[in-house]
Amino acid sequence: MGQVDGKVAFITGAASGIGAACARVLAREGATVVATDVDAVRGKALESEITAAGGKALFMVQDVTDEAGWKHCVDETIRHFGRLDIAVANAGIAIFGPVLEMTLEDWRRQNAVNIDGVFLTAKYCVPAMRRGGKGGSLVMISSVAGLRGSGMLAGYSASKGAVRLFAKSMAMECAAAEDGIRVNSVHPGIILTPIWEKAATAAGGGLNAPLNPYDLASAGVPLGKPADPAEIANGVLFLASDLSSHMTGAELVIDGGMTAGTVRRR
């Protein structure tokens, strides 16, 4: 307990899934959590849940593609809490389906959230960390889809591959500046989040039916099961804490063995 005591953490896409799990875990470990999302109902519920459990949290509505909104959210964070130590660039969307059937509008929409949103996280959070003078940790949520190709997710893979290399490049910029800020990426595999249900919606690609993460994991994950979002959040906690003080530009893969190889079931 207390691995991030006294730190202030800014988390995007925090109303559900991995983002909400990160907010809960970091708050449990002593951080003051600023959670943002476009989903105000779930976001306010998360804030209430954390504060009721004795933690410190503030929710703000944020569209990560809106640059003006970024300045407001980071300014409000500093106004309320006086500092920023941790930023988790988690907000993202996935649009399923063959790339030849994907519209340019959807390609750009996905990149706006998955790439522009991460770029703006760095652009506005890193200067706030630097002003604090005590370094910091920027964690970018990529995916195993950013490490290898994935049929039916070509656009998503492209965006998450961009996040992977952006994290490494940003790590080098911060190292060159000697600002004490570390930048790392996290690469989840098949996780129990709403992404699989959204695959059957127009916004998620309009597949005929929602995807079953248990079936997908049984077929493609050596450990045979999908991860709980808290298992990803524990990895984010490690990167956010001083336990990972000599890690920057690294990839933390939490995928149940997907990128390691395949196994034959007995």
N, C-alpha and C positions, 0 to 999 in steps of 0.2 A: 504494500500500500504506500501511497505518497510518492510515486516515481516522478511525478511532474508537479509537486507541490509549489504553489506560488506562481506558476506560469499561466499565461493567457493564451488560449488556443482558438484559432479561427478556422471553422470547418464549413466548406460549401457542400450543397446537396445533402444537408444533414437531417432532413425530415424523415427519412426512411432508409432502410438497407444498411450499407456499409457506413454511410455518413452518420446515421443515428447511432449505430454501434460505437463508432469512434467517439461521439459526443458523450455517451454513457461511460465508456471506459476511461477516457481522459478526465472526466469530472470525478469519477470514483477515485482516481489516482491523484486528485488534488488540484487539477487545473480549473481555472475559470474558463468556461466554454462559451464562445460566440458562435451560434449555429445559424446558418442562412440557408434559404431554399425558396423556391417559388410557391411551395405548398404551405400556406399560412396556417391552416388548420392543424396539420400534423406537426408543424414546427412549433407552434405555441403549446401543443400538448407535450412535446418533448421537453420544452423549457420547464413546464410545470412539473413533469415527472422528475427531472433532475433536481430542481429546487426542493421538491417534497422529500427527496431522499437525502437532503442535507448538502447538496452540491450547489455550485454557482453557475448560472447559465443565463444567457440573453439570446433571444431569437430575433432575427431581422429578415424581412422579405427581401430577397435578392435574385435578380436575373444575372447570372455570371457573364452574360454576353454584353451587358450594358455598362460601358466604362464609367459613365457619370455615377451610376449606382455604386460602383466600387469605391470611389473616393468617399462617398457618403458613409458606407458601411465601415471602412477602415477608420475614418475620422471619428465615427461614433464609438468604435471599439476603444480608441485612445482616450476619447473624452470620458468614457465610463470607467476604464480600468487602468489608464496611464501607460500601457505598454502592450507589446505583442511579441510572443516568444515562439509560437508554433502556428503553422498554417498547413491545413490539409486540403489540397485541391482535389476534391472528390466528385464534384458535380459532373454528371455525364449521362448520355443517352445512347441507346443501341437501336439501330434500325436494321432489321433482318431482311434477307432476300437477295436474289442474284443481282450483281452490280449492274448488269445490262438492263434490268428493270427498275433500277433506282433513278429517281429524278434528280436533276441538278439541284433543285430546291432542297431535297432531303439531304443530299451530300453536303451542301453548304450549312444547313441547319445543324447537322451532326458535328461538323467541324467547328462551328461557332461555339457550341457548348463544350465539346471535348478538347479542343485545342485553344481557341481564343480564351475560354474561361480559365484555363491553366496559365496561359501567358499573362492574363490580367491579375491572376493570383500573385504571381511573381512580381509583376510590375508595381503593385500597390502594397503587398505585404512585406517584401524585402526591405524597402526604404523605412517602413515603420519599425521593423526589427533592428535595422542599423541605428536608428535614432535612439533606441534603448541602450545601445552600447554593450550588450551582453551576448551577442550572437543570437542563434535561433536555429530552428529546424523547419524546413519546408518539405512536406511529403506530398508527392504527386501520385495519384491512383491511376495506374495504367491497367494492364491486363495481360494474361497469357496470350491474348490475341494481339498484343503488341510485341510478342516475341516470336510468333510463328504465324503462318497464314491460316485462315479459317474460312472455308466455304460458307456462303450465305451471310458472311459478315465482313466482306472485303472493305467496305467503307469504314466500318468500326475498327478493323485491324489497322487500317491506314492511320486513323486518328490516334489510336493508342500507341502505335509505333512512334508517332511524332512526339507523344508525351514522354516516352522512354528516352529518346535522344535529347529532347529539350531539358529534361532533368539533369542529364549528364553535363550538358553545355552550361546550364545555369550553375551547377556545382562548381565548374571551373571558373566562372565569372566571380562567384563569391569567394572562392579560394584565392584568386588573384587579388581581390580587394582586401583580403585578410580581415574580413568582417565577422568571422566566427560563425557564419551561417552555413549549415550543412543542407544539402539537397539530395534527396533519394527518391526512388520510385518503388511502388508496390505493385505486384502483378498477381492479382487473384485469378483463380480458375473458375470452377462452377460453384456459385454461391447462392444461398437461399435468399434471394431478393426479388422484388416485383418485376425485374427486367424480363423474366420468362413469361409472365402473364401478359406483359405489354406487347410481346411479339405478335399477338393476334389482333392488335389494334391498328388503326390506320397510321398512327404515329410511330408504331414499332415495326412497320413493314407489312402488316395485314396478312400474316400467315393464317392458314385455315383454322388452326387451333393453338392454344397456349402450349409452350414447350414444358415438358416435365423435367425439372432438374435432377430428380432421382434417377430417371431413366438415362439421362445424358451422362450422369456420373457413373452409373453402373457400367455403361459401355466404354467410357473414355478416361475414367480417373482410377489410377492404380489402387488407391485406398478405398475405392468402391462407393463413395458417398460424397454429396456436396458439402461444402463448408458452411458453418453458421457465420453470419456477419461478424460476430464477436471474435472469431478466430482471426479474421483479417484485422480487426481493430486492435488486437493484442500485438500484432506486428507493427502497426502504426504507433502504438504506445512505445514500443522498443525504439523506433527511429526518432520519436519525439523526445525521448528521455536522454539523460546523460550516459546511460548504459551503452549507447551507440556513438559515443563522442568521437571515435576515429573513423566513422563511416560517412562518406560523401560520394556522390556519383554512382552509388551502388543500386543493385536491383534486388529487392526482397521478393522472392517468388513463393507464393502460398497457394499451391494448386493441387495438393494431394498426389503429386508425382506426375502430372500430366505431361510436363515438358521433359521429364527424365527418361521416359520410355513407356513401354507397354508390358502388361502381364497377361499370362493365360490363367483364366479362372479354372479352379478344379471342378 
